Amino acid sequence: MVTAEDLFATLKTDFADYLNKKLDAAVAVEFARVYDIIDVSFPEIIVGVAFHIVVSEKEIILSTDNTIPANNSETLEKQLTDFLELNLN
């Protein structure tokens, strides 16, 4: 199983390029990590933290606390989920 530290490093180095190639766009992506929680933000699209990734020894959980979905939030979530699946298998 991957650690939060390893996943954070992978996200920081590879996710923005992956996302922008998939969407043919130039989306800014920001990350923050505290212990086993990684926050993912798209400051030009969604105000605040868009997604939380919680990494444990048994699983990785992707969640959001945005009560008002932004435009393209489902697309961003799908691309993040696809990236995680590709990099964790």
Helices and strands as residue ranges (DSSP letters): H 4-10, I 11-15, H 16-23, E 30-34, E 37-41, E 51-55, E 60-63, H 73-88
